[in-house]
Amino acid sequence: MTDELPDDRPHRRREYSGPASTLGVAALVVLVVGLAIWLFEIRAPAGTGGADDGFGVVDLPAALNPTGKKPVAEPGRAAPNFALGDLDGERTELADFRGRHVLLNFWASWCGPCRGETPDLQALQQRAGGASFTVIGVNQQESPGDARSFAEQFGVTYPVLLDRSGEVSNAFRVGRGLPVSVLVSPEGVVLRTYIGRVSAEDLAAIEAEYLE
């Protein structure tokens, strides 16, 4: 019997071992990527706009929900409650304004119609703002510096809140088609939504119907 000779090419490239090996590697890669994503999600740092830092959509106590139904941004339903920081970082909830009519105005500094309607909103605030009414500007996903510059440019005196994550805008069904304004009753119920720039006629009707 002839003895087998040793391999004279011990470092040669190994031959393809079949599809099972390739599928095994692919499965391992998918597993590792999935684990990394999971770890990132559960260890995301505070302050990114999620529920962990107390900002965004928050629970509405049952005692403050006159409809008895889940809060939804549509007429006749309780407005979703939320907590956002103002230009000074102070936490503010929509529920803090119970007892007043509130006109939530979702805006951004790059939005032309937003710039056009802000002087009218400020004029309404000066005439009617107080214990029974307020405008609240909700800035959509801009830096505090941009929001502050806008407020200073237009002499805004009503509260300006920062929706850095966009969570509150989503809850009120606001996309990138700004501005959007939502009128909320003193009981916290949505009365009407205004898509696009609120006209002078709309503001006059709000003042006549709800504020006098």
C-alpha positions in Angstrom: 0.0 0.0 0.0 1.3 3.4 -1.0 1.8 5.9 1.9 -0.1 9.2 1.5 2.3 12.0 0.9 2.0 15.1 3.1 0.3 18.1 1.6 2.9 20.2 0.0 0.6 23.3 0.0 -0.4 23.6 3.7 -1.4 27.3 3.3 -3.5 26.9 0.2 -7.0 28.5 0.2 -9.7 26.3 1.5 -12.3 25.1 -0.9 -15.9 26.4 -0.7 -17.8 24.3 1.8 -21.3 24.8 0.6 -24.3 27.1 1.2 -24.8 26.0 4.8 -21.6 27.8 5.8 -22.6 31.1 4.1 -26.1 31.0 5.6 -24.6 30.4 9.1 -22.4 33.5 8.8 -25.3 35.6 7.5 -27.5 34.5 10.4 -24.7 35.4 12.9 -24.3 38.9 11.3 -28.1 39.5 11.6 -28.1 38.4 15.2 -25.2 40.7 16.1 -26.8 43.7 14.4 -30.1 43.0 16.1 -28.5 42.7 19.5 -26.6 46.0 18.9 -29.9 47.8 18.0 -31.6 46.4 21.0 -28.9 47.5 23.4 -28.9 51.0 21.8 -32.6 51.4 22.3 -32.7 50.3 26.0 -29.6 52.3 26.9 -30.4 55.5 25.0 -29.3 58.5 27.0 -31.8 60.7 28.8 -32.5 64.1 27.3 -33.3 62.9 23.8 -36.9 63.8 23.9 -38.3 60.4 24.9 -40.5 59.5 27.8 -37.5 58.9 30.1 -36.8 62.6 30.5 -40.4 63.5 31.2 -41.0 65.4 27.9 -43.4 64.6 25.1 -46.9 63.2 25.3 -47.8 62.4 29.0 -50.8 60.9 30.7 -54.0 62.9 31.1 -55.5 62.2 34.6 -59.0 60.8 34.4 -60.2 63.8 36.5 -59.1 66.1 33.7 -60.8 64.2 30.9 -64.4 65.2 30.6 -65.1 62.9 27.6 -64.1 59.6 29.3 -62.5 58.6 26.1 -58.8 58.3 25.0 -57.4 61.7 24.2 -57.3 62.3 20.5 -56.6 65.4 18.5 -60.0 65.8 16.9 -63.1 67.9 17.7 -65.1 66.7 20.7 -62.3 64.6 22.2 -59.9 65.6 25.0 -56.6 67.0 23.6 -53.6 64.8 24.2 -51.7 66.1 27.2 -48.0 66.9 26.8 -45.0 68.3 28.6 -42.4 70.4 26.8 -39.6 72.8 27.8 -40.0 76.5 27.1 -37.3 78.8 25.9 -35.7 78.8 29.4 -35.9 75.1 29.8 -38.8 75.1 32.2 -41.2 72.2 31.9 -44.7 73.1 30.9 -47.8 70.9 30.5 -50.9 71.6 28.5 -52.9 70.7 31.5 -51.4 73.6 33.3 -53.7 75.9 31.3 -57.0 74.3 32.3 -59.6 77.0 32.7 -58.5 78.9 29.6 -59.1 78.7 26.0 -55.8 77.7 24.4 -54.8 78.2 20.8 -52.0 75.8 20.1 -49.9 77.0 17.2 -47.5 74.5 15.6 -44.8 76.4 13.7 -41.2 76.6 12.5 -38.9 79.5 11.7 -38.4 78.3 8.1 -42.2 78.4 7.4 -43.3 81.4 5.5 -47.0 81.3 6.5 -45.9 80.9 10.1 -44.0 84.1 9.8 -47.0 85.8 8.2 -49.5 84.8 11.0 -47.3 85.4 14.0 -48.0 89.1 14.2 -51.7 88.4 14.2 -51.4 85.8 16.9 -49.3 88.2 19.0 -52.0 90.9 18.5 -54.7 88.5 19.6 -52.6 87.6 22.7 -52.2 91.2 23.6 -56.0 91.9 23.3 -57.3 88.7 24.9 -54.5 86.9 26.6 -54.8 86.5 30.3 -56.7 84.3 32.8 -59.2 83.1 30.1 -57.2 82.7 27.0 -53.6 82.2 25.7 -51.8 81.3 22.5 -49.1 78.6 22.9 -46.5 78.4 20.2 -45.2 74.9 19.7 -41.9 75.0 17.8 -41.4 71.9 15.6 -38.0 70.3 15.9 -35.7 73.3 15.8 -32.9 74.4 18.2 -33.7 76.7 21.1 -31.6 79.4 19.5 -33.6 79.4 16.3 -36.9 79.4 18.2 -35.7 82.3 20.5 -34.5 84.4 17.6 -37.9 84.0 15.9 -39.8 84.9 19.1 -37.6 88.0 19.6 -37.9 89.1 16.0 -41.7 89.1 16.2 -42.0 90.3 19.8 -43.8 87.1 20.9 -45.0 87.3 24.5 -47.1 84.1 24.7 -45.5 80.8 25.8 -43.2 79.1 23.2 -42.5 75.4 23.8 -40.0 73.2 22.0 -41.1 70.0 20.5 -37.5 68.8 19.8 -38.5 65.1 19.1 -41.7 65.9 17.1 -43.6 63.5 19.4 -46.2 66.1 20.3 -46.6 67.3 16.7 -47.3 63.7 15.7 -49.9 63.3 18.5 -51.7 66.4 17.0 -51.4 65.0 13.5 -49.0 67.7 12.4 -46.7 66.9 9.5 -44.3 69.2 7.7 -47.2 71.2 6.3 -47.0 74.0 8.8 -48.6 76.0 10.4 -51.3 74.1 12.1 -53.4 75.5 15.0 -55.7 73.7 17.4 -58.2 75.5 19.6 -58.8 73.8 22.9 -61.6 74.6 25.4 -61.1 75.5 29.0 -62.1 71.9 29.8 -59.3 70.5 27.6 -61.5 69.5 24.7 -60.5 70.1 21.1 -62.9 72.6 19.5 -61.4 73.1 16.0 -58.2 72.5 13.9 -56.9 75.1 11.5 -54.7 73.8 8.7 -52.4 76.5 7.2 -52.2 80.1 8.2 -55.0 81.2 10.5 -56.7 84.1 8.8 -57.7 87.4 10.4 -61.3 86.4 10.0 -60.7 83.1 11.8 -59.0 84.9 14.7 -61.8 87.5 14.9 -64.3 84.6 15.0 -62.4 82.9 17.8 -62.4 86.2 19.7 -66.1 86.8 19.2 -67.4 83.3 19.8 -65.2 82.1 22.6 -63.5 85.0 24.3 -66.3 87.5 24.9 
